[in-house]
């Protein structure tokens, strides 16, 4: 009697000696040994019936004969059961007895392991997908064939098919569905509706020619099953990395009533939880926080990638498998990016709703709600929390934060709990976070998205550096006062309208429009971003609006001044007569900008050199229309005086004469002064009137002017 028989008999006689499994690998090893015994019994039975040929060709490996196959069995006995390598071969009856006893031992150990509240991934998988005993056996056989190369050889020998590389219907009929009454179950379990194939636990090999006989269909397990069964791998299948990802388990900071509403919707209800809010507001984190109430994670699915998937049906079945394996909730993120021109959602969304019985979350960044007719909709608007709530969120993220600092941060940044949490973590990395560190951390979270479509501008100038007429200077200071007092006027005094301010700067090139914008930002203590219109404008329908939405959404909570230089190229007159689709979509872009300017709560400045090209509908929506006049002689004289730093080497410059003789804007005066300085420095001489006038005359000629009379614009 071999050691395996002795062990099984001892287990049958004294169940009290049976121990629980110490690890999933140990259980998987016993399952593998069970399959080896089953294959050995079937092979020896067929030898005794002479139902297998004495030798089989194995390609370039030569012939497989019973002596070689016996060697495989002895090796398995030694590796998996601890039998002596020279033990005598067993007959089919003894092997069958060993198989039955070992099976009884495995089931008893499984029962006791589960009673001890230890995890066995294979059993968990069987329960999760509702597999019966034969479906479990078929799945285990397919996994074992991929796990053990020696077993794969023995299976090929048993099937009498040296070309076979996977389990097929013939092997299943021999080893799992081996009774006449169970053959119909084989067809059932290899049908598309079977949980084995529906959830893509097993996959039919389509690499070879398709045959009508189910017995010839080759079967292989999903690649992600083996690491899962060996240790309960809780990571997403790598094949879905381009489509989906598991959201982090750390909860975000949100008002309790908001999380309660989302968590209630996610409690095993066939609904669509639609979370709507601006980009970066923390919609996904909110869904993950709500799902964690029930001990679940969230699988964020890229809606656009799902809509573009060539085999959406197969991908969705794999997604459903992962949702059940990982006990996760599906979330279709940025669904508005996948909505077509006709506002219809992709067909894959309806397919997911049909396949998945549990709740589905959807996140939207746009203002419009697409038609979601496949399920009842529970709509949640993720708005920016009020000041008092923001103070509580700051103190929840940083319990040691002083109330005064929390209040100051809440006044500076109208952000969501997700941004507060990320900023708190980032600031904590460098030590005890203070006001300046937290201020910088919040800005880093918010401004990253702006940098894709714009660039930050330096703010070295103050109001004293602006050379402009009295009315223009007063108007610029009025803009600063409006931004500082806008909340008092709106909230305390009851004036209606958006809390933000839109300003139009118009005038000739070089009169100080951009410089004035940076001065306003500096006076307000805000960052200023110049938006790159070449990155905003797109030939693709809807892409320009998407880029504008990203700009305003990122700037909204961060107290950022948005500067659109030469805005007439994007915000020109709308076409009155729509003669083509291009005209219609161009008008849509203009209309969308009008809407966002009205709702934007910050300061937006648009500059133009061509004031007449700006649509009148725009001009009416600007709270301030600042027109920068061409500098007068007196202003040009002051500009010439300021063009030369105190340390510059100059000799007898006549500023009044320069101002009267040449009609230059402030920008050209600055350029002329610098060019003359370069020439004088190269000659090791001071800047003189001769050098300066020669430089100015060259500038006129470079711009096609035959004389120095008139404005240089």
Secondary structure, 3 states (H helix, E strand, C coil): CCHHHHHHHHHHHCHHHCCCCCCHHHHHHHHHHHHHHHHHHHHHHHHHCCCCCCEEECHHHCEEEHHHHHHHHHHHHHHHHCCCCCCCCCCHHHHHHHHHHHHHHHHHHHHHHHHCCCCCHHHHHHHHHCCCHHHHHHHHHHHHHHHCHHHHHHHHHHHCCCCCCCEEHHHHHHHCCCCHHHHHHHHHHCCCCCHHHHCCCEEECCCCCCCCCHHHCEEEECHHHHHHHHHCCCCCCHHHCCCEEECCCCCCCCCHHHHHHHHHHCCCCCEEEEEECCCCCCHHHHHHHHHHCCCCEEEEEEHHHHHHCCCHHHHHHHHHHHHHHHCEEEEEECHHHCCCCCCCCCHHHHHHHHHCCCCEEEEECCCCCCCCCCCEEEEEECCCCCHHHHHHHHHHHCCCCCHHHHHHHHHHCCCCHHHHHHHHHHHHHCCCCCHHHHHHHHHHHHHCCHHHHEEECCCCCCHHHCCCCHHHHHHHHHHHHHHHHHHHHHHHCCCCCCCCEEEEEEECCCCCHHHHHHHHHHHHCCEEEEECHHHHCCCCCCHHHHHHHHHHHHHHCCCEEEEECCHHHCCECCCCCCCCHHHHHHHHHHHHHHHHHHHCCCEEEEEECCHHHECHHHHHHCCEEEEECCCCHHHHHHHHHHCCCCCCCEECCCHHHHHHHCEECHHHHHHHHHHHHHHHHHHCCCEEHHHHHHHHHHHHHHCCCCCCCCEEC
